Amino acid sequence: DKLTGVTNRQVFDTIIDQTIKGLKRHPGPLSLIIFDIDHFKRINDNYGHLAGDLILKTIASLAREMIRESDTICRWGGEEFIVLLPDCDHLAATELAERMRLAIANRSITAHSNSLKVTASFGIAQIKEQESIDELINRADQGLYRSKRQGRNRVSVHEG
């Protein structure tokens, strides 16, 4: 992604496809985290798109520093990111997402002499046997929506 420096969606599609194919040869856990910045439109509306861009870059950098070398973070769209976690069950993914959530919430970002604080909401899913990529992503997305419905700035696992 040109703005944030993380993987873009096109490259991510290839990586997740190869990772899932690899699970057929070497079974193991695989989890996905989807997160987005809460009330991001308000930031752009109140402080401008340059402030929004700075927040996106800062959060992408913060998340990239927290993941393992074997993990992949992607800008999924707008203010939404997705993290692919091979060899990681939903419990470890939840711990990582919670650390990310706290790091984001505790970070002050200075834009145009304004000190901005943002929060993010997270959804997590661990792949099930014979599950498609789309089904896995959809379940993580459902976890994200649950976090939003329950007040934002939280982590939700979708096991269903």
Secondary structure as a PSIPRED ss2 file (coil, helix, strand):
# PSIPRED VFORMAT (PSIPRED V4.0)

   1 D C   1.000  0.000  0.000
   2 K C   1.000  0.000  0.000
   3 L C   1.000  0.000  0.000
   4 T C   1.000  0.000  0.000
   5 G C   1.000  0.000  0.000
   6 V C   1.000  0.000  0.000
   7 T E   0.000  0.000  1.000
   8 N C   1.000  0.000  0.000
   9 R H   0.000  1.000  0.000
  10 Q H   0.000  1.000  0.000
  11 V H   0.000  1.000  0.000
  12 F H   0.000  1.000  0.000
  13 D H   0.000  1.000  0.000
  14 T H   0.000  1.000  0.000
  15 I H   0.000  1.000  0.000
  16 I H   0.000  1.000  0.000
  17 D H   0.000  1.000  0.000
  18 Q H   0.000  1.000  0.000
  19 T H   0.000  1.000  0.000
  20 I H   0.000  1.000  0.000
  21 K H   0.000  1.000  0.000
  22 G H   0.000  1.000  0.000
  23 L H   0.000  1.000  0.000
  24 K H   0.000  1.000  0.000
  25 R H   0.000  1.000  0.000
  26 H C   1.000  0.000  0.000
  27 P C   1.000  0.000  0.000
  28 G C   1.000  0.000  0.000
  29 P C   1.000  0.000  0.000
  30 L E   0.000  0.000  1.000
  31 S E   0.000  0.000  1.000
  32 L E   0.000  0.000  1.000
  33 I E   0.000  0.000  1.000
  34 I E   0.000  0.000  1.000
  35 F E   0.000  0.000  1.000
  36 D E   0.000  0.000  1.000
  37 I E   0.000  0.000  1.000
  38 D C   1.000  0.000  0.000
  39 H C   1.000  0.000  0.000
  40 F H   0.000  1.000  0.000
  41 K H   0.000  1.000  0.000
  42 R H   0.000  1.000  0.000
  43 I H   0.000  1.000  0.000
  44 N H   0.000  1.000  0.000
  45 D H   0.000  1.000  0.000
  46 N H   0.000  1.000  0.000
  47 Y H   0.000  1.000  0.000
  48 G C   1.000  0.000  0.000
  49 H H   0.000  1.000  0.000
  50 L H   0.000  1.000  0.000
  51 A H   0.000  1.000  0.000
  52 G H   0.000  1.000  0.000
  53 D H   0.000  1.000  0.000
  54 L H   0.000  1.000  0.000
  55 I H   0.000  1.000  0.000
  56 L H   0.000  1.000  0.000
  57 K H   0.000  1.000  0.000
  58 T H   0.000  1.000  0.000
  59 I H   0.000  1.000  0.000
  60 A H   0.000  1.000  0.000
  61 S H   0.000  1.000  0.000
  62 L H   0.000  1.000  0.000
  63 A H   0.000  1.000  0.000
  64 R H   0.000  1.000  0.000
  65 E H   0.000  1.000  0.000
  66 M H   0.000  1.000  0.000
  67 I C   1.000  0.000  0.000
  68 R C   1.000  0.000  0.000
  69 E C   1.000  0.000  0.000
  70 S C   1.000  0.000  0.000
  71 D C   1.000  0.000  0.000
  72 T E   0.000  0.000  1.000
  73 I E   0.000  0.000  1.000
  74 C E   0.000  0.000  1.000
  75 R E   0.000  0.000  1.000
  76 W E   0.000  0.000  1.000
  77 G E   0.000  0.000  1.000
  78 G C   1.000  0.000  0.000
  79 E C   1.000  0.000  0.000
  80 E E   0.000  0.000  1.000
  81 F E   0.000  0.000  1.000
  82 I E   0.000  0.000  1.000
  83 V E   0.000  0.000  1.000
  84 L E   0.000  0.000  1.000
  85 L E   0.000  0.000  1.000
  86 P E   0.000  0.000  1.000
  87 D C   1.000  0.000  0.000
  88 C C   1.000  0.000  0.000
  89 D C   1.000  0.000  0.000
  90 H H   0.000  1.000  0.000
  91 L H   0.000  1.000  0.000
  92 A H   0.000  1.000  0.000
  93 A H   0.000  1.000  0.000
  94 T H   0.000  1.000  0.000
  95 E H   0.000  1.000  0.000
  96 L H   0.000  1.000  0.000
  97 A H   0.000  1.000  0.000
  98 E H   0.000  1.000  0.000
  99 R H   0.000  1.000  0.000
 100 M H   0.000  1.000  0.000
 101 R H   0.000  1.000  0.000
 102 L H   0.000  1.000  0.000
 103 A H   0.000  1.000  0.000
 104 I H   0.000  1.000  0.000
 105 A H   0.000  1.000  0.000
 106 N H   0.000  1.000  0.000
 107 R C   1.000  0.000  0.000
 108 S E   0.000  0.000  1.000
 109 I E   0.000  0.000  1.000
 110 T E   0.000  0.000  1.000
 111 A E   0.000  0.000  1.000
 112 H C   1.000  0.000  0.000
 113 S C   1.000  0.000  0.000
 114 N E   0.000  0.000  1.000
 115 S E   0.000  0.000  1.000
 116 L E   0.000  0.000  1.000
 117 K E   0.000  0.000  1.000
 118 V C   1.000  0.000  0.000
 119 T C   1.000  0.000  0.000
 120 A E   0.000  0.000  1.000
 121 S E   0.000  0.000  1.000
 122 F E   0.000  0.000  1.000
 123 G E   0.000  0.000  1.000
 124 I E   0.000  0.000  1.000
 125 A E   0.000  0.000  1.000
 126 Q E   0.000  0.000  1.000
 127 I C   1.000  0.000  0.000
 128 K C   1.000  0.000  0.000
 129 E C   1.000  0.000  0.000
 130 Q C   1.000  0.000  0.000
 131 E C   1.000  0.000  0.000
 132 S C   1.000  0.000  0.000
 133 I H   0.000  1.000  0.000
 134 D H   0.000  1.000  0.000
 135 E H   0.000  1.000  0.000
 136 L H   0.000  1.000  0.000
 137 I H   0.000  1.000  0.000
 138 N H   0.000  1.000  0.000
 139 R H   0.000  1.000  0.000
 140 A H   0.000  1.000  0.000
 141 D H   0.000  1.000  0.000
 142 Q H   0.000  1.000  0.000
 143 G H   0.000  1.000  0.000
 144 L H   0.000  1.000  0.000
 145 Y H   0.000  1.000  0.000
 146 R H   0.000  1.000  0.000
 147 S H   0.000  1.000  0.000
 148 K H   0.000  1.000  0.000
 149 R H   0.000  1.000  0.000
 150 Q C   1.000  0.000  0.000
 151 G C   1.000  0.000  0.000
 152 R C   1.000  0.000  0.000
 153 N C   1.000  0.000  0.000
 154 R C   1.000  0.000  0.000
 155 V E   0.000  0.000  1.000
 156 S E   0.000  0.000  1.000
 157 V E   0.000  0.000  1.000
 158 H C   1.000  0.000  0.000
 159 E C   1.000  0.000  0.000
 160 G C   1.000  0.000  0.000
